[in-house]
Amino acid sequence: MRTPPDLIQGYLGATGATAFAEGHVMTCGTVPAIGGIRPSQHFEMELHDPVLQRSLHHRYEVQVLPEVA
């Protein structure tokens, strides 16, 4: 397992950035999901903070590439 500072440094080095821009977030590992995680053509999630009553929403589409042997 890599440490959070190592993961952040890897991201910054790959993008040429010197720091995360305001509003960026990095998730590591598997975020618990109601109903589990299954294959799909898209993924959508929400992280909700009940104390501050705010949420983060994220969605992406999956493009399946041909298998190359």
Order of alpha helices (4+ residues) and beta strands (2+ residues): alpha-beta-beta
